[in-house]
Amino acid sequence: MTKKYKLHQIYIGAIIACGLSLIISSFSLTFYNLLFTMTIAGACCCMMNVTTTLCIFQLFTENQDYWLQLINLFFGIGGLIGPAIVILF
């Protein structure tokens, strides 16, 4: 989907940066390491959300409202559940 609309490099770059920062964060649990790596991971997740929204604008010209609400719903649910999972573990 993203290759067709030239957003592929942005999307893959955000996925790789997010994955690498999460892998690096598992090596050390110091405050500064987690602050730095979680900031990068959060920024990359936001970039993936924006890129997906751009893809929805280009793919669905008639029924955009449903897909935009759905992608933002899942992003919001992840934002609510994520801190609870971190607190539990």
N, C-alpha and C positions, 0 to 999 in steps of 0.2 A: 504494500500500500504506500509506504513512504518513499520507496524508490521511484515510483511513478511521478511523484510530485516534488522531487528533489529535496526532500527533508530527511533523506536517509542518513546522511552524514551527521546531521545534528542529533538525530534520535540515537544512532549507534554510539556516537561520542558521549552522550549523556548516560547511556546504559553502562558503558565501559568505565567512565569516571565514577559513577555511583557504585558500581560493583567493586572497583579497586579501593575506593575509600572505605567501604564496609569491610573488606578483607583486611585492610591495614588497621582498622579500628579494633579488630579482634586480637591483634598481637599485644597490645598494651592497653590497660584500662585506666591510664592516667587522665586527669581532668583535661589537660591541654590537647592530648591526642584525641580524645573523644569530642572535644569542642570543635577542633579543626575538621576531623573526618565527618562528623555528623552534619556540620554546616555544608560541606561539599555534597554529601549525600542528599540533604534536603534541597539544595539548589538544583541538583540534577533531577530530582523527582519533579520539581516545579517545571523545569525545562521540558521534561517528557510530557507533562500535562498540557503545557502550552503547544507543543508540537502536535500532540494528538488532537487538540482543539482545532489547530490549523488544518489538519488533514480532514477533520469532519466538515469544516467550512468548504473545502474543495471537493470532497466526495459527495456529500448530501446537500444538494441545492434546494430541495423542497422540504425535507423533514429534519431540519437542523435542530430545532428546539428539543426534541426527544433525546437525540444523541448527546447534545451538550449537557443537558440536565443529568443524563445517565453517567457521563464521564466525570462530571463534577460531584455527583453523589458518591461515586466510588472513591474519589480523591478525598472527600470529606470524611467518609467512613474510615479510611485508612489513617487520617489525621486524628480521629477520635480513638480508634482502637490501638494505634501504635504506642502511644505513651503508656497505656494500661498494660500492654504486653511487656514493655521495658521495665515498668515498676514491679511486675510479678516475677520477672526472672533476674 
